[in-house]
Amino acid sequence: MKAFLVAVAAALVLAAAASFLLAENQRFAYQAFATSGARVSDPGTNLVGPRWTGDIKEPGKAGHKAEAGS
């Protein structure tokens, strides 16, 4: 019976220590992946350009023709 109680106590101590260590090393995604190339909150004009209106024209009416190999 004494070995069982020691095992339960050891499991509780190990669980508490693991919980503490994991909580100390945890960071939010915006902190962990904060680089100059990753803009999460404000994409600015890096995706479509400053003159993007959201108006999509049909390919035939914009004057563009599909060329072979493009």
Jmol script that loads the backbone (N, CA, C; Angstrom):
load data "model"
ATOM      1  N   MET A   1       0.830  -1.200   0.000  1.00  0.00           N
ATOM      2  CA  MET A   1       0.000   0.000   0.000  1.00  0.00           C
ATOM      3  C   MET A   1       0.868   1.256   0.000  1.00  0.00           C
ATOM      4  N   LYS A   2       2.011   1.157   0.686  1.00  0.00           N
ATOM      5  CA  LYS A   2       2.904   2.311   0.761  1.00  0.00           C
ATOM      6  C   LYS A   2       3.467   2.660  -0.628  1.00  0.00           C
ATOM      7  N   ALA A   3       3.791   1.661  -1.425  1.00  0.00           N
ATOM      8  CA  ALA A   3       4.320   1.904  -2.772  1.00  0.00           C
ATOM      9  C   ALA A   3       3.273   2.581  -3.659  1.00  0.00           C
ATOM     10  N   PHE A   4       2.019   2.180  -3.486  1.00  0.00           N
ATOM     11  CA  PHE A   4       0.948   2.784  -4.270  1.00  0.00           C
ATOM     12  C   PHE A   4       0.794   4.272  -3.939  1.00  0.00           C
ATOM     13  N   LEU A   5       0.839   4.611  -2.668  1.00  0.00           N
ATOM     14  CA  LEU A   5       0.714   6.013  -2.260  1.00  0.00           C
ATOM     15  C   LEU A   5       1.907   6.844  -2.737  1.00  0.00           C
ATOM     16  N   VAL A   6       3.083   6.270  -2.715  1.00  0.00           N
ATOM     17  CA  VAL A   6       4.263   6.968  -3.228  1.00  0.00           C
ATOM     18  C   VAL A   6       4.134   7.188  -4.733  1.00  0.00           C
ATOM     19  N   ALA A   7       3.623   6.204  -5.444  1.00  0.00           N
ATOM     20  CA  ALA A   7       3.437   6.329  -6.891  1.00  0.00           C
ATOM     21  C   ALA A   7       2.403   7.408  -7.219  1.00  0.00           C
ATOM     22  N   VAL A   8       1.320   7.461  -6.455  1.00  0.00           N
ATOM     23  CA  VAL A   8       0.302   8.494  -6.678  1.00  0.00           C
ATOM     24  C   VAL A   8       0.880   9.880  -6.383  1.00  0.00           C
ATOM     25  N   ALA A   9       1.632  10.007  -5.323  1.00  0.00           N
ATOM     26  CA  ALA A   9       2.249  11.290  -4.975  1.00  0.00           C
ATOM     27  C   ALA A   9       3.250  11.712  -6.052  1.00  0.00           C
ATOM     28  N   ALA A  10       4.047  10.765  -6.541  1.00  0.00           N
ATOM     29  CA  ALA A  10       5.018  11.077  -7.588  1.00  0.00           C
ATOM     30  C   ALA A  10       4.311  11.501  -8.870  1.00  0.00           C
ATOM     31  N   ALA A  11       3.200  10.843  -9.201  1.00  0.00           N
ATOM     32  CA  ALA A  11       2.447  11.217 -10.403  1.00  0.00           C
ATOM     33  C   ALA A  11       1.880  12.622 -10.270  1.00  0.00           C
ATOM     34  N   LEU A  12       1.386  12.974  -9.094  1.00  0.00           N
ATOM     35  CA  LEU A  12       0.860  14.320  -8.881  1.00  0.00           C
ATOM     36  C   LEU A  12       1.955  15.378  -8.975  1.00  0.00           C
ATOM     37  N   VAL A  13       3.123  15.090  -8.417  1.00  0.00           N
ATOM     38  CA  VAL A  13       4.237  16.044  -8.487  1.00  0.00           C
ATOM     39  C   VAL A  13       4.706  16.213  -9.931  1.00  0.00           C
ATOM     40  N   LEU A  14       4.831  15.107 -10.660  1.00  0.00           N
ATOM     41  CA  LEU A  14       5.252  15.204 -12.062  1.00  0.00           C
ATOM     42  C   LEU A  14       4.222  15.940 -12.915  1.00  0.00           C
ATOM     43  N   ALA A  15       2.947  15.714 -12.668  1.00  0.00           N
ATOM     44  CA  ALA A  15       1.898  16.408 -13.426  1.00  0.00           C
ATOM     45  C   ALA A  15       1.921  17.904 -13.146  1.00  0.00           C
ATOM     46  N   ALA A  16       2.112  18.286 -11.890  1.00  0.00           N
ATOM     47  CA  ALA A  16       2.169  19.713 -11.543  1.00  0.00           C
ATOM     48  C   ALA A  16       3.401  20.371 -12.167  1.00  0.00           C
ATOM     49  N   ALA A  17       4.544  19.672 -12.139  1.00  0.00           N
ATOM     50  CA  ALA A  17       5.764  20.227 -12.734  1.00  0.00           C
ATOM     51  C   ALA A  17       5.618  20.371 -14.245  1.00  0.00           C
ATOM     52  N   ALA A  18       5.043  19.376 -14.906  1.00  0.00           N
ATOM     53  CA  ALA A  18       4.844  19.454 -16.357  1.00  0.00           C
ATOM     54  C   ALA A  18       3.884  20.574 -16.716  1.00  0.00           C
ATOM     55  N   SER A  19       2.838  20.741 -15.936  1.00  0.00           N
ATOM     56  CA  SER A  19       1.882  21.817 -16.186  1.00  0.00           C
ATOM     57  C   SER A  19       2.544  23.183 -16.062  1.00  0.00           C
ATOM     58  N   PHE A  20       3.368  23.349 -15.044  1.00  0.00           N
ATOM     59  CA  PHE A  20       4.062  24.620 -14.847  1.00  0.00           C
ATOM     60  C   PHE A  20       5.041  24.905 -15.991  1.00  0.00           C
ATOM     61  N   LEU A  21       5.821  23.910 -16.387  1.00  0.00           N
ATOM     62  CA  LEU A  21       6.814  24.105 -17.447  1.00  0.00           C
ATOM     63  C   LEU A  21       6.147  24.407 -18.792  1.00  0.00           C
ATOM     64  N   LEU A  22       5.068  23.708 -19.094  1.00  0.00           N
ATOM     65  CA  LEU A  22       4.375  23.956 -20.360  1.00  0.00           C
ATOM     66  C   LEU A  22       3.723  25.337 -20.380  1.00  0.00           C
ATOM     67  N   ALA A  23       3.190  25.776 -19.261  1.00  0.00           N
ATOM     68  CA  ALA A  23       2.560  27.097 -19.193  1.00  0.00           C
ATOM     69  C   ALA A  23       3.601  28.210 -19.329  1.00  0.00           C
ATOM     70  N   GLU A  24       4.800  27.996 -18.834  1.00  0.00           N
ATOM     71  CA  GLU A  24       5.855  29.010 -18.923  1.00  0.00           C
ATOM     72  C   GLU A  24       6.372  29.166 -20.350  1.00  0.00           C
ATOM     73  N   ASN A  25       6.383  28.094 -21.128  1.00  0.00           N
ATOM     74  CA  ASN A  25       6.937  28.138 -22.485  1.00  0.00           C
ATOM     75  C   ASN A  25       5.902  28.474 -23.547  1.00  0.00           C
ATOM     76  N   GLN A  26       4.657  28.598 -23.171  1.00  0.00           N
ATOM     77  CA  GLN A  26       3.594  28.835 -24.149  1.00  0.00           C
ATOM     78  C   GLN A  26       3.531  30.318 -24.513  1.00  0.00           C
ATOM     79  N   ARG A  27       3.381  30.594 -25.837  1.00  0.00           N
ATOM     80  CA  ARG A  27       3.229  31.962 -26.324  1.00  0.00           C
ATOM     81  C   ARG A  27       2.056  32.021 -27.293  1.00  0.00           C
ATOM     82  N   PHE A  28       1.491  33.211 -27.452  1.00  0.00           N
ATOM     83  CA  PHE A  28       0.428  33.400 -28.421  1.00  0.00           C
ATOM     84  C   PHE A  28       1.001  33.325 -29.831  1.00  0.00           C
ATOM     85  N   ALA A  29       0.164  33.015 -30.806  1.00  0.00           N
ATOM     86  CA  ALA A  29       0.626  32.873 -32.188  1.00  0.00           C
ATOM     87  C   ALA A  29       1.184  34.178 -32.723  1.00  0.00           C
ATOM     88  N   TYR A  30       0.579  35.316 -32.369  1.00  0.00           N
ATOM     89  CA  TYR A  30       1.078  36.592 -32.883  1.00  0.00           C
ATOM     90  C   TYR A  30       2.420  36.965 -32.264  1.00  0.00           C
ATOM     91  N   GLN A  31       2.764  36.386 -31.153  1.00  0.00           N
ATOM     92  CA  GLN A  31       4.084  36.612 -30.572  1.00  0.00           C
ATOM     93  C   GLN A  31       5.107  35.634 -31.130  1.00  0.00           C
ATOM     94  N   ALA A  32       4.709  34.398 -31.321  1.00  0.00           N
ATOM     95  CA  ALA A  32       5.630  33.366 -31.774  1.00  0.00           C
ATOM     96  C   ALA A  32       6.017  33.548 -33.236  1.00  0.00           C
ATOM     97  N   PHE A  33       5.113  34.039 -34.059  1.00  0.00           N
ATOM     98  CA  PHE A  33       5.369  34.158 -35.491  1.00  0.00           C
ATOM     99  C   PHE A  33       5.398  35.619 -35.935  1.00  0.00           C
ATOM    100  N   ALA A  34       5.955  36.483 -35.120  1.00  0.00           N
ATOM    101  CA  ALA A  34       6.034  37.905 -35.449  1.00  0.00           C
ATOM    102  C   ALA A  34       7.332  38.178 -36.208  1.00  0.00           C
ATOM    103  N   THR A  35       7.232  38.242 -37.519  1.00  0.00           N
ATOM    104  CA  THR A  35       8.387  38.563 -38.359  1.00  0.00           C
ATOM    105  C   THR A  35       8.003  39.714 -39.278  1.00  0.00           C
ATOM    106  N   SER A  36       8.966  40.239 -39.993  1.00  0.00           N
ATOM    107  CA  SER A  36       8.680  41.351 -40.894  1.00  0.00           C
ATOM    108  C   SER A  36       7.852  40.896 -42.096  1.00  0.00           C
ATOM    109  N   GLY A  37       7.874  39.612 -42.424  1.00  0.00           N
ATOM    110  CA  GLY A  37       7.134  39.114 -43.569  1.00  0.00           C
ATOM    111  C   GLY A  37       5.732  38.632 -43.245  1.00  0.00           C
ATOM    112  N   ALA A  38       5.358  38.599 -41.990  1.00  0.00           N
ATOM    113  CA  ALA A  38       4.042  38.113 -41.605  1.00  0.00           C
ATOM    114  C   ALA A  38       3.235  39.242 -40.991  1.00  0.00           C
ATOM    115  N   ARG A  39       2.334  39.806 -41.790  1.00  0.00           N
ATOM    116  CA  ARG A  39       1.461  40.870 -41.279  1.00  0.00           C
ATOM    117  C   ARG A  39       0.073  40.301 -41.126  1.00  0.00           C
ATOM    118  N   VAL A  40      -0.354  40.132 -39.897  1.00  0.00           N
ATOM    119  CA  VAL A  40      -1.644  39.510 -39.652  1.00  0.00           C
ATOM    120  C   VAL A  40      -2.743  40.546 -39.520  1.00  0.00           C
ATOM    121  N   SER A  41      -2.482  41.646 -38.849  1.00  0.00           N
ATOM    122  CA  SER A  41      -3.546  42.591 -38.548  1.00  0.00           C
ATOM    123  C   SER A  41      -3.836  43.560 -39.697  1.00  0.00           C
ATOM    124  N   ASP A  42      -2.828  44.052 -40.391  1.00  0.00           N
ATOM    125  CA  ASP A  42      -3.038  45.040 -41.448  1.00  0.00           C
ATOM    126  C   ASP A  42      -2.265  44.619 -42.690  1.00  0.00           C
ATOM    127  N   PRO A  43      -2.921  44.012 -43.680  1.00  0.00           N
ATOM    128  CA  PRO A  43      -2.189  43.555 -44.851  1.00  0.00           C
ATOM    129  C   PRO A  43      -1.724  44.695 -45.753  1.00  0.00           C
ATOM    130  N   GLY A  44      -2.289  45.877 -45.624  1.00  0.00           N
ATOM    131  CA  GLY A  44      -1.852  47.005 -46.448  1.00  0.00           C
ATOM    132  C   GLY A  44      -2.149  46.780 -47.907  1.00  0.00           C
ATOM    133  N   THR A  45      -1.199  47.120 -48.774  1.00  0.00           N
ATOM    134  CA  THR A  45      -1.406  46.978 -50.217  1.00  0.00           C
ATOM    135  C   THR A  45      -0.470  45.943 -50.813  1.00  0.00           C
ATOM    136  N   ASN A  46       0.053  45.050 -50.002  1.00  0.00           N
ATOM    137  CA  ASN A  46       1.021  44.098 -50.523  1.00  0.00           C
ATOM    138  C   ASN A  46       0.399  42.954 -51.314  1.00  0.00           C
ATOM    139  N   LEU A  47      -0.917  42.799 -51.266  1.00  0.00           N
ATOM    140  CA  LEU A  47      -1.540  41.671 -51.945  1.00  0.00           C
ATOM    141  C   LEU A  47      -2.091  42.023 -53.318  1.00  0.00           C
ATOM    142  N   VAL A  48      -2.785  43.140 -53.452  1.00  0.00           N
ATOM    143  CA  VAL A  48      -3.439  43.453 -54.713  1.00  0.00           C
ATOM    144  C   VAL A  48      -3.043  44.814 -55.267  1.00  0.00           C
ATOM    145  N   GLY A  49      -2.381  45.627 -54.520  1.00  0.00           N
ATOM    146  CA  GLY A  49      -1.969  46.939 -54.999  1.00  0.00           C
ATOM    147  C   GLY A  49      -2.837  48.053 -54.464  1.00  0.00           C
ATOM    148  N   PRO A  50      -2.368  49.285 -54.541  1.00  0.00           N
ATOM    149  CA  PRO A  50      -3.092  50.402 -53.947  1.00  0.00           C
ATOM    150  C   PRO A  50      -4.348  50.800 -54.711  1.00  0.00           C
ATOM    151  N   ARG A  51      -4.496  50.410 -55.985  1.00  0.00           N
ATOM    152  CA  ARG A  51      -5.645  50.838 -56.783  1.00  0.00           C
ATOM    153  C   ARG A  51      -6.731  49.775 -56.883  1.00  0.00           C
ATOM    154  N   TRP A  52      -6.674  48.739 -56.074  1.00  0.00           N
ATOM    155  CA  TRP A  52      -7.660  47.670 -56.127  1.00  0.00           C
ATOM    156  C   TRP A  52      -8.997  48.173 -55.627  1.00  0.00           C
ATOM    157  N   THR A  53     -10.037  47.970 -56.424  1.00  0.00           N
ATOM    158  CA  THR A  53     -11.378  48.407 -56.039  1.00  0.00           C
ATOM    159  C   THR A  53     -12.283  47.239 -55.696  1.00  0.00           C
ATOM    160  N   GLY A  54     -11.860  46.035 -56.048  1.00  0.00           N
ATOM    161  CA  GLY A  54     -12.705  44.871 -55.821  1.00  0.00           C
ATOM    162  C   GLY A  54     -13.618  44.601 -56.987  1.00  0.00           C
ATOM    163  N   ASP A  55     -13.560  45.442 -58.022  1.00  0.00           N
ATOM    164  CA  ASP A  55     -14.381  45.291 -59.210  1.00  0.00           C
ATOM    165  C   ASP A  55     -13.682  44.340 -60.177  1.00  0.00           C
ATOM    166  N   ILE A  56     -14.255  43.180 -60.407  1.00  0.00           N
ATOM    167  CA  ILE A  56     -13.651  42.212 -61.315  1.00  0.00           C
ATOM    168  C   ILE A  56     -14.361  42.294 -62.646  1.00  0.00           C
ATOM    169  N   LYS A  57     -13.602  42.553 -63.686  1.00  0.00           N
ATOM    170  CA  LYS A  57     -14.165  42.646 -65.029  1.00  0.00           C
ATOM    171  C   LYS A  57     -14.016  41.303 -65.721  1.00  0.00           C
ATOM    172  N   GLU A  58     -14.899  41.050 -66.654  1.00  0.00           N
ATOM    173  CA  GLU A  58     -14.802  39.815 -67.414  1.00  0.00           C
ATOM    174  C   GLU A  58     -13.551  39.872 -68.285  1.00  0.00           C
ATOM    175  N   PRO A  59     -12.891  38.730 -68.503  1.00  0.00           N
ATOM    176  CA  PRO A  59     -11.632  38.741 -69.258  1.00  0.00           C
ATOM    177  C   PRO A  59     -11.771  39.286 -70.673  1.00  0.00           C
ATOM    178  N   GLY A  60     -12.890  39.050 -71.335  1.00  0.00           N
ATOM    179  CA  GLY A  60     -13.053  39.513 -72.713  1.00  0.00           C
ATOM    180  C   GLY A  60     -13.269  41.009 -72.816  1.00  0.00           C
ATOM    181  N   LYS A  61     -13.822  41.653 -71.806  1.00  0.00           N
ATOM    182  CA  LYS A  61     -14.149  43.071 -71.869  1.00  0.00           C
ATOM    183  C   LYS A  61     -13.005  43.976 -71.442  1.00  0.00           C
ATOM    184  N   ALA A  62     -11.990  43.422 -70.802  1.00  0.00           N
ATOM    185  CA  ALA A  62     -10.882  44.237 -70.326  1.00  0.00           C
ATOM    186  C   ALA A  62      -9.838  44.465 -71.416  1.00  0.00           C
ATOM    187  N   GLY A  63      -9.964  43.771 -72.540  1.00  0.00           N
ATOM    188  CA  GLY A  63      -9.021  43.954 -73.634  1.00  0.00           C
ATOM    189  C   GLY A  63      -7.822  43.047 -73.562  1.00  0.00           C
ATOM    190  N   HIS A  64      -7.814  42.097 -72.648  1.00  0.00           N
ATOM    191  CA  HIS A  64      -6.698  41.165 -72.547  1.00  0.00           C
ATOM    192  C   HIS A  64      -7.031  39.917 -73.353  1.00  0.00           C
ATOM    193  N   LYS A  65      -6.042  39.432 -74.057  1.00  0.00           N
ATOM    194  CA  LYS A  65      -6.223  38.198 -74.810  1.00  0.00           C
ATOM    195  C   LYS A  65      -5.245  37.160 -74.270  1.00  0.00           C
ATOM    196  N   ALA A  66      -5.719  35.946 -74.157  1.00  0.00           N
ATOM    197  CA  ALA A  66      -4.857  34.874 -73.696  1.00  0.00           C
ATOM    198  C   ALA A  66      -3.900  34.484 -74.809  1.00  0.00           C
ATOM    199  N   GLU A  67      -2.634  34.402 -74.459  1.00  0.00           N
ATOM    200  CA  GLU A  67      -1.623  34.012 -75.442  1.00  0.00           C
ATOM    201  C   GLU A  67      -1.177  32.605 -75.140  1.00  0.00           C
ATOM    202  N   ALA A  68      -0.715  31.913 -76.159  1.00  0.00           N
ATOM    203  CA  ALA A  68      -0.235  30.552 -75.974  1.00  0.00           C
ATOM    204  C   ALA A  68       1.042  30.573 -75.114  1.00  0.00           C
ATOM    205  N   GLY A  69       1.060  29.698 -74.137  1.00  0.00           N
ATOM    206  CA  GLY A  69       2.256  29.599 -73.290  1.00  0.00           C
ATOM    207  C   GLY A  69       2.246  30.532 -72.105  1.00  0.00           C
ATOM    208  N   SER A  70       1.191  31.272 -71.888  1.00  0.00           N
ATOM    209  CA  SER A  70       1.188  32.189 -70.742  1.00  0.00           C
ATOM    210  C   SER A  70       0.298  31.693 -69.641  1.00  0.00           C
TER     211      SER A  70
END
end "model"
wireframe off; spacefill off
backbone 0.3
color backbone group
